[in-house]
């Protein structure tokens, strides 16, 4: 991923500055709205515009995509060209399974079913 200047965010930043917290970044650069949805606890979503050309090694100058999922190491995990096709799959592959709010209790079991190591229900006042 090129280290581009980003505009439209406060304060203005460069792409690599967004990677300092060691979290993936979903850059929304135009096109259809992107949503981190169930990955919001793990992926930073930034709506911005870029200034200057996109220059990639071996390819040279390329048109800016509408969205990019950038891994914490700066490599690109997904590129959107006016669509969100493949974004959920890329986020699952690089950021883990989506988190769904549920009534999960201890160790992923419903608290109403938890029965401790001996099989007895925990004492509750």
C-alpha angles and dihedrals in degrees: 000000000000116000096242131176110253123211130190095050128094117262100022111242146173122250095251092052087063090057096059093097088059094239128126115260126214107205114201106199101169134300123078118000113267124213128197088198111162092015095058091113091058108027127063112220116208126182109202146131126237128232122210131017126310106239117184127188113262092003102060120202116006133177115265114258122229093240141008132190106209120196118224089257091059097254119129116248098178139008124201120207101189094312139070096226110145096009096114091047092049092049091049091049097047104025103034133248117330116266115237122191108239143148093271117150133174115006092347095304124121108261090230089061099043110116106172125238096297095049093251121127113249116259113257125185 
